[in-house]
Amino acid sequence: MDPQFVTGLQDLLQRLASATDTESIKSATNTLNQQYYSNPICVPALLAIAKDHQQWQIRQLAAVEMRKRIPAFWGELGDETQQQIRDTVLQMILSEAKDLARHSLARVISSIAELDIPNQRWGELIQFLYQCCQSTTAAHREIGVYVLDSLFETIADTLTEHMQHLFELFAGLINDPESIVVQVTTMEALGKIAEFIEPEERAAIQAFQALVPAMVGVLQKCLEKQDEDSASRCFEVFSSMLLLETPLINRHFGELVEFSTNVASNEDLEDDLRNLALNFLLCAATYKRGRLQKLKIVKPLIEKLMPITAQEGPEDINEDAPPTVALGVLNVLSTNLPPQQVFPTVITHVVQYMQNADPLFRKGAMLSLANVIEGCVDYTRTGTSEIIAIICAGLGDSDARVRSASCVALATVSNELSEEVGEHHEELVPLIFNILNDSNMTIVKYALTALDVIIEGMGDSVVRYLRDLMLRMVVVLETGTDDLKPLALSVIGSVAHSSGQAFGPYFDEVIARIKHAMALTGDDDAMALRGVATDTAATVAEAAGKEAFSPHLEETMKLALQGMELESPNLRECGYCYFGVMSRVFGSDFTPFLSHIAPQLLQTLRIDESSAFGLEADEEPDMDDEDGQGQLGMSTAVADEKEVAIDAVGELFASTTSGFLPYVEDIAKELVALLDHYSDSVRKSAVGSLFTFIRTFGKIGNAEKWQAGVPLKVAVDDNTMAMIRLVLPALLKMWEDEDDKMVVAQICTELRSAMSEVGPAVTIEYAEQISVRLLEIFEKKALCQTIDDDFDDEGGDELDEEDLTEYDSMLICAAADCVAEFADVFGEAFTPIMDTFLPHIAGYAKPTFAVSERAMAVGCLAEIAKNMGPAITKYAETLFPIFMAGLRDEHAEVASNGAFAVGALIEAATIDATPYFGEVLKALYPLVKRSDNTNNARDNAAGCVARLILENADAVPLADVLPAWIEALPIRNDHMEDLPVYDAICHLLKNKRAEIEQFLPSLMPVLKQAMESTDTLFSDESRQYLGSFRMRFLCFE
């Protein structure tokens, strides 16, 4: 080997290691690549440097570079040279004193083994490692197990052929009497072995399970030593095993959860160590929810977590600390488990903690409530008043930390239950106004955020606070700190949106402030305010309307486009939001701006995210990076920008229609490609915009309304069909592999909407594939529903399949709506599909299911009955008992759907239902007599009575029924029920005049109110007849 080659290479490595500027690094790297790393002799040269250099950093760097060159040059080296390298590197790793250099040498060994072992070469390596692992010298045992651990990254298949021998070896190493390094590295090696154990390999599973207690013991030692790095690696092993299908830790899962909760609760430990335990619990709640339920340890776990939320933590509630991470675990429990298993325990503690004299407990109560509401929205909806009462107590608390936390809770609850919280504005707004007077700007910031959210649910009730709100927000804009100004401007946007025309007097002043803020440049605070101003400009434009905002369109568009050029991801997102809303406000008049916007959109959609990850297109992460991350890091900023751009694309096409056509083809192709994006939010947006494209093409090209039935009775235009054939195959492929519930729910929702607007053409070529995917959802066999299922090795009690998380419920409801729309567009041709779905949907109507599932099942089947028309007759005998059970349900949501369902079935089916009228009317009476119209129960009951009258008025005891029925009129909310109601009244006036005569004094005010309302729906015949009748009645009087 040429000594000059070695010397030159060594000098360059020295330069590279000591370089501090980019140019020096680039120069040294280029020279290395061109003059040294193109020659196979660089491998033994690097080995010589890694062996003999005095500086360990250069030895490590040489080993790193050698590992990279072996795949390219190993085959070009002679057998003698290869054997010398093998022998030398084994000697070197035993003598190397520095851990990092030794680890890099282990990677070299692993790289050579990857090439040699499959070709039956270097057989002595495994024997060498076994000898090291059984050596009486601790350092040699450390080397042996570390190299074995590294080999699992390259020749795992070969190693796992000797699984039983490895377990015997590791059983000794995990209990090493001297070295914690040996024990921890053995744990990591076991974590890698775990990935290769299949569920049917019972002997291997049992051997592994036998080692779990010792693995816990290693973790315990690390915690006792306060060794955060080693403890982190141990927890990471356990967390990784939670993701495996094979039940390696199921037998000890309960003990692991208990161990982790005890660690998390131990205030004598460092916060970082406690956070590790809490993060394991977070993973357990995410990936082993079934095991948590089966062991019945959800409640004890929550009871251990709640005190942690009440411990002292950082002022910033988003900063990692045990209380914050514990709140994160509560959040994951709420979204991954049925709400009835989480919320009752949490709210009990919340109520108790709010009575505690220690403000930290009251703060913890508020933040706990904020973190569990996301997964318990429907479950808590009827108890909103009680929740608001608790929050109000917190908003009025004497301690600033409690008031801040209460603002967070209010904002979170309002975000999920907007309308329900908005109804309590009289209690909430004064309390928020009071907090806005606080001298603590952190509290004011949280209060502004809460105010922004509750205003969105207040509707026109905000008008009564309009003057006070605007005065307060203007003061913040003029005198507030930089971090408060964007929040105040956002509040103004929400006020404009909710107050509508009442905002008019403030429009000129506000738009002037917005334009000023949209022109800001400078530091991050200025850019943040500019972004919010761009959003608010759009909100104000939508509130003010096209005519009022037209004079400001050109200037604000110019400012928004300039903001897009400032290399701020946030400003680009705000710009796309602004464009989307403006297109909605101005419609086709927005078309001239598309030539400026479309190139920006395509640029964003085409961003190569491999560069955002810090990698070249053909570069792989460096395995020698000790933190395990290398250069690989998720770029959420790029994903967020793409998501908003995709949403804007759909809005722009829907609003400008034909004006957007020149850009559709290129953008549609990018959207299809993004169905495979790593971000679930991007995938959801791509689904939404692609279906918007289908609906918009249908709107542009199809003058004639679609008709139900297969084959198509009304043809769709070529562009619409081409878009369907581009989108549906790609979407169905994506759907089959989709692992996120909310993305699948989005697919169902968008598919239903597209069918509703475009008709059977959307699904006619794909009905069978779509039916398979929908059926999987009802059977809970879709990938997104099984991705976190446990493989159970112990039998025992099965989980209650009728307890669903709210996300599961939302998914199934979306699928049910999609099936109902199928029935609408296919009509009688839906019968074969109905045969498949009926038993699955009907199963959710059982009384053991939650209210929302029962309501979903009855409502879905009701819609199908209505949509199928006479073809539903075949199923009437099956459906009627289900619908009657729903009608009698104690919960208004289910009973309301039951009332509609019974009426729809009687109206559609071609059988004589009069023998059941008495039973139906008896069940309807409590709903008709309700003092409120919760869930439209009274409206639907009135509609059902109307359908009975239309079916056979002679079978209805009018003298008994009409007083209560007329009292329930007019229809308040569900105006689709107007149609049967007023058709029934016309029928009675024409055919049962004598029986109805005595009720005319009470009926006429109903008709007057209904006919004067713009919301009321009439058939043409009924409107004409009732108008004429009313005039004659007035004249007669």
CORFEN-V878489 format. One record per residue. N is the residue number from 1. OMEGA is omega as a letter, one per 20 degrees, with the letter a starting at -180 (* if undefined). Layout:
N_OMEGA ; N_OMEGA
//
This chain:
1_a ; 2_r ; 3_r ; 4_r ; 5_a ; 6_a ; 7_r ; 8_r ; 9_r ; 10_r ; 11_r ; 12_r ; 13_r ; 14_r ; 15_a ; 16_a ; 17_a ; 18_a ; 19_a ; 20_a ; 21_a ; 22_a ; 23_r ; 24_r ; 25_a ; 26_a ; 27_a ; 28_a ; 29_r ; 30_r ; 31_r ; 32_a ; 33_a ; 34_a ; 35_a ; 36_a ; 37_r ; 38_a ; 39_a ; 40_a ; 41_r ; 42_a ; 43_r ; 44_r ; 45_r ; 46_r ; 47_r ; 48_r ; 49_r ; 50_a ; 51_a ; 52_a ; 53_a ; 54_a ; 55_a ; 56_a ; 57_r ; 58_r ; 59_r ; 60_a ; 61_r ; 62_r ; 63_r ; 64_a ; 65_r ; 66_r ; 67_a ; 68_a ; 69_a ; 70_a ; 71_a ; 72_a ; 73_a ; 74_a ; 75_a ; 76_r ; 77_a ; 78_a ; 79_a ; 80_r ; 81_r ; 82_a ; 83_r ; 84_r ; 85_r ; 86_a ; 87_a ; 88_a ; 89_r ; 90_r ; 91_a ; 92_a ; 93_r ; 94_a ; 95_a ; 96_a ; 97_a ; 98_a ; 99_a ; 100_r ; 101_r ; 102_r ; 103_r ; 104_r ; 105_r ; 106_r ; 107_r ; 108_r ; 109_a ; 110_a ; 111_r ; 112_a ; 113_r ; 114_a ; 115_a ; 116_a ; 117_r ; 118_r ; 119_r ; 120_r ; 121_a ; 122_r ; 123_a ; 124_a ; 125_a ; 126_r ; 127_r ; 128_a ; 129_r ; 130_r ; 131_r ; 132_a ; 133_a ; 134_a ; 135_r ; 136_r ; 137_a ; 138_a ; 139_r ; 140_r ; 141_r ; 142_a ; 143_a ; 144_a ; 145_r ; 146_r ; 147_r ; 148_r ; 149_r ; 150_a ; 151_r ; 152_r ; 153_a ; 154_a ; 155_a ; 156_a ; 157_r ; 158_a ; 159_a ; 160_r ; 161_a ; 162_a ; 163_a ; 164_r ; 165_r ; 166_r ; 167_r ; 168_r ; 169_a ; 170_r ; 171_r ; 172_a ; 173_a ; 174_r ; 175_a ; 176_a ; 177_a ; 178_a ; 179_r ; 180_r ; 181_r ; 182_a ; 183_a ; 184_r ; 185_r ; 186_r ; 187_a ; 188_r ; 189_r ; 190_r ; 191_r ; 192_r ; 193_a ; 194_a ; 195_a ; 196_r ; 197_a ; 198_a ; 199_a ; 200_a ; 201_a ; 202_a ; 203_r ; 204_r ; 205_a ; 206_r ; 207_r ; 208_a ; 209_r ; 210_a ; 211_a ; 212_r ; 213_r ; 214_r ; 215_r ; 216_r ; 217_r ; 218_r ; 219_r ; 220_r ; 221_r ; 222_r ; 223_r ; 224_r ; 225_a ; 226_a ; 227_a ; 228_a ; 229_a ; 230_r ; 231_r ; 232_a ; 233_r ; 234_r ; 235_r ; 236_r ; 237_a ; 238_r ; 239_a ; 240_a ; 241_r ; 242_a ; 243_a ; 244_r ; 245_a ; 246_a ; 247_a ; 248_a ; 249_r ; 250_a ; 251_a ; 252_a ; 253_a ; 254_r ; 255_r ; 256_r ; 257_r ; 258_r ; 259_a ; 260_r ; 261_r ; 262_r ; 263_a ; 264_a ; 265_a ; 266_a ; 267_r ; 268_r ; 269_r ; 270_a ; 271_a ; 272_r ; 273_r ; 274_r ; 275_r ; 276_r ; 277_r ; 278_r ; 279_r ; 280_r ; 281_r ; 282_r ; 283_r ; 284_r ; 285_a ; 286_a ; 287_a ; 288_a ; 289_r ; 290_r ; 291_r ; 292_a ; 293_a ; 294_r ; 295_r ; 296_a ; 297_r ; 298_a ; 299_r ; 300_r ; 301_r ; 302_a ; 303_r ; 304_a ; 305_a ; 306_r ; 307_r ; 308_r ; 309_a ; 310_r ; 311_a ; 312_r ; 313_a ; 314_r ; 315_r ; 316_a ; 317_r ; 318_a ; 319_a ; 320_r ; 321_a ; 322_r ; 323_a ; 324_a ; 325_r ; 326_r ; 327_r ; 328_r ; 329_r ; 330_r ; 331_a ; 332_r ; 333_a ; 334_a ; 335_a ; 336_a ; 337_r ; 338_a ; 339_a ; 340_r ; 341_a ; 342_a ; 343_a ; 344_r ; 345_a ; 346_a ; 347_r ; 348_r ; 349_r ; 350_a ; 351_r ; 352_a ; 353_r ; 354_r ; 355_a ; 356_r ; 357_a ; 358_a ; 359_r ; 360_r ; 361_r ; 362_r ; 363_r ; 364_r ; 365_a ; 366_a ; 367_r ; 368_r ; 369_r ; 370_a ; 371_a ; 372_a ; 373_a ; 374_a ; 375_a ; 376_a ; 377_a ; 378_a ; 379_a ; 380_a ; 381_a ; 382_r ; 383_a ; 384_a ; 385_r ; 386_r ; 387_r ; 388_r ; 389_r ; 390_a ; 391_r ; 392_r ; 393_r ; 394_r ; 395_r ; 396_a ; 397_a ; 398_a ; 399_a ; 400_a ; 401_r ; 402_r ; 403_r ; 404_a ; 405_r ; 406_r ; 407_r ; 408_r ; 409_a ; 410_a ; 411_a ; 412_r ; 413_r ; 414_r ; 415_a ; 416_a ; 417_a ; 418_a ; 419_a ; 420_r ; 421_r ; 422_r ; 423_a ; 424_a ; 425_a ; 426_r ; 427_a ; 428_a ; 429_r ; 430_r ; 431_r ; 432_r ; 433_a ; 434_r ; 435_r ; 436_r ; 437_a ; 438_r ; 439_r ; 440_a ; 441_r ; 442_r ; 443_r ; 444_r ; 445_r ; 446_a ; 447_r ; 448_r ; 449_r ; 450_r ; 451_r ; 452_a ; 453_a ; 454_r ; 455_a ; 456_r ; 457_a ; 458_a ; 459_a ; 460_r ; 461_r ; 462_a ; 463_a ; 464_r ; 465_a ; 466_a ; 467_a ; 468_r ; 469_a ; 470_r ; 471_a ; 472_a ; 473_r ; 474_r ; 475_r ; 476_r ; 477_a ; 478_a ; 479_a ; 480_r ; 481_a ; 482_a ; 483_r ; 484_a ; 485_r ; 486_r ; 487_r ; 488_r ; 489_r ; 490_r ; 491_r ; 492_r ; 493_r ; 494_r ; 495_r ; 496_a ; 497_a ; 498_a ; 499_r ; 500_a ; 501_a ; 502_a ; 503_a ; 504_a ; 505_a ; 506_a ; 507_a ; 508_a ; 509_a ; 510_a ; 511_r ; 512_r ; 513_r ; 514_a ; 515_r ; 516_a ; 517_r ; 518_a ; 519_a ; 520_r ; 521_r ; 522_a ; 523_a ; 524_r ; 525_r ; 526_r ; 527_r ; 528_r ; 529_r ; 530_r ; 531_r ; 532_r ; 533_r ; 534_r ; 535_a ; 536_r ; 537_r ; 538_a ; 539_r ; 540_r ; 541_a ; 542_r ; 543_a ; 544_a ; 545_a ; 546_a ; 547_a ; 548_a ; 549_a ; 550_a ; 551_a ; 552_a ; 553_a ; 554_a ; 555_a ; 556_r ; 557_r ; 558_a ; 559_r ; 560_r ; 561_r ; 562_r ; 563_r ; 564_a ; 565_a ; 566_r ; 567_r ; 568_r ; 569_a ; 570_r ; 571_r ; 572_r ; 573_a ; 574_r ; 575_r ; 576_r ; 577_r ; 578_a ; 579_a ; 580_a ; 581_a ; 582_r ; 583_r ; 584_a ; 585_a ; 586_r ; 587_a ; 588_r ; 589_r ; 590_a ; 591_a ; 592_a ; 593_a ; 594_a ; 595_r ; 596_a ; 597_a ; 598_r ; 599_r ; 600_a ; 601_a ; 602_r ; 603_r ; 604_a ; 605_a ; 606_r ; 607_r ; 608_a ; 609_r ; 610_r ; 611_r ; 612_r ; 613_a ; 614_a ; 615_r ; 616_a ; 617_a ; 618_a ; 619_r ; 620_r ; 621_a ; 622_a ; 623_a ; 624_r ; 625_a ; 626_r ; 627_r ; 628_a ; 629_a ; 630_r ; 631_a ; 632_r ; 633_a ; 634_a ; 635_a ; 636_a ; 637_r ; 638_r ; 639_r ; 640_r ; 641_r ; 642_a ; 643_a ; 644_r ; 645_r ; 646_r ; 647_a ; 648_r ; 649_r ; 650_a ; 651_a ; 652_a ; 653_a ; 654_a ; 655_a ; 656_r ; 657_a ; 658_r ; 659_a ; 660_a ; 661_a ; 662_a ; 663_a ; 664_a ; 665_a ; 666_a ; 667_a ; 668_r ; 669_r ; 670_r ; 671_r ; 672_r ; 673_a ; 674_r ; 675_a ; 676_a ; 677_a ; 678_a ; 679_r ; 680_r ; 681_r ; 682_r ; 683_r ; 684_a ; 685_r ; 686_r ; 687_a ; 688_a ; 689_r ; 690_r ; 691_r ; 692_r ; 693_r ; 694_a ; 695_a ; 696_r ; 697_r ; 698_r ; 699_a ; 700_a ; 701_a ; 702_a ; 703_a ; 704_r ; 705_r ; 706_r ; 707_a ; 708_r ; 709_r ; 710_j ; 711_a ; 712_r ; 713_r ; 714_a ; 715_r ; 716_a ; 717_a ; 718_a ; 719_r ; 720_a ; 721_r ; 722_r ; 723_r ; 724_a ; 725_r ; 726_a ; 727_a ; 728_r ; 729_r ; 730_a ; 731_r ; 732_r ; 733_r ; 734_a ; 735_a ; 736_a ; 737_a ; 738_a ; 739_a ; 740_a ; 741_a ; 742_r ; 743_r ; 744_r ; 745_r ; 746_r ; 747_a ; 748_a ; 749_a ; 750_r ; 751_r ; 752_a ; 753_r ; 754_r ; 755_a ; 756_a ; 757_a ; 758_r ; 759_a ; 760_a ; 761_a ; 762_a ; 763_a ; 764_a ; 765_a ; 766_a ; 767_a ; 768_a ; 769_r ; 770_r ; 771_r ; 772_a ; 773_a ; 774_a ; 775_r ; 776_a ; 777_a ; 778_r ; 779_a ; 780_a ; 781_r ; 782_a ; 783_a ; 784_r ; 785_a ; 786_a ; 787_a ; 788_r ; 789_r ; 790_r ; 791_a ; 792_a ; 793_a ; 794_a ; 795_r ; 796_a ; 797_r ; 798_r ; 799_r ; 800_a ; 801_a ; 802_r ; 803_a ; 804_r ; 805_a ; 806_r ; 807_r ; 808_a ; 809_r ; 810_r ; 811_a ; 812_r ; 813_r ; 814_r ; 815_r ; 816_r ; 817_a ; 818_r ; 819_r ; 820_r ; 821_r ; 822_a ; 823_a ; 824_a ; 825_r ; 826_r ; 827_a ; 828_a ; 829_r ; 830_a ; 831_r ; 832_r ; 833_r ; 834_r ; 835_a ; 836_a ; 837_a ; 838_a ; 839_a ; 840_r ; 841_a ; 842_r ; 843_a ; 844_r ; 845_a ; 846_a ; 847_r ; 848_r ; 849_r ; 850_a ; 851_a ; 852_r ; 853_r ; 854_r ; 855_r ; 856_a ; 857_a ; 858_a ; 859_r ; 860_a ; 861_r ; 862_r ; 863_r ; 864_r ; 865_r ; 866_a ; 867_a ; 868_r ; 869_a ; 870_a ; 871_r ; 872_a ; 873_a ; 874_a ; 875_a ; 876_a ; 877_r ; 878_a ; 879_a ; 880_r ; 881_r ; 882_a ; 883_r ; 884_r ; 885_r ; 886_a ; 887_a ; 888_a ; 889_a ; 890_a ; 891_a ; 892_a ; 893_a ; 894_a ; 895_r ; 896_r ; 897_r ; 898_r ; 899_r ; 900_a ; 901_a ; 902_r ; 903_a ; 904_a ; 905_a ; 906_r ; 907_a ; 908_a ; 909_a ; 910_r ; 911_r ; 912_a ; 913_a ; 914_r ; 915_a ; 916_a ; 917_a ; 918_r ; 919_a ; 920_a ; 921_r ; 922_a ; 923_a ; 924_a ; 925_a ; 926_a ; 927_r ; 928_a ; 929_r ; 930_r ; 931_r ; 932_a ; 933_a ; 934_a ; 935_r ; 936_a ; 937_a ; 938_r ; 939_a ; 940_r ; 941_r ; 942_r ; 943_r ; 944_r ; 945_a ; 946_a ; 947_r ; 948_r ; 949_a ; 950_a ; 951_a ; 952_a ; 953_a ; 954_a ; 955_r ; 956_r ; 957_a ; 958_a ; 959_r ; 960_a ; 961_a ; 962_a ; 963_a ; 964_a ; 965_a ; 966_r ; 967_a ; 968_a ; 969_j ; 970_r ; 971_a ; 972_a ; 973_a ; 974_a ; 975_r ; 976_r ; 977_r ; 978_a ; 979_r ; 980_a ; 981_a ; 982_r ; 983_r ; 984_r ; 985_r ; 986_r ; 987_r ; 988_a ; 989_a ; 990_a ; 991_a ; 992_a ; 993_a ; 994_a ; 995_a ; 996_a ; 997_a ; 998_a ; 999_a ; 1000_r ; 1001_r ; 1002_a ; 1003_a ; 1004_r ; 1005_r ; 1006_r ; 1007_r ; 1008_a ; 1009_a ; 1010_a ; 1011_r ; 1012_a ; 1013_r ; 1014_a ; 1015_a ; 1016_r ; 1017_r ; 1018_r ; 1019_a ; 1020_a ; 1021_a ; 1022_r ; 1023_a ; 1024_a ; 1025_a ; 1026_r ; 1027_r ; 1028_a ; 1029_a ; 1030_r ; 1031_r ; 1032_a ; 1033_r ; 1034_a ; 1035_a ; 1036_r ; 1037_*
//
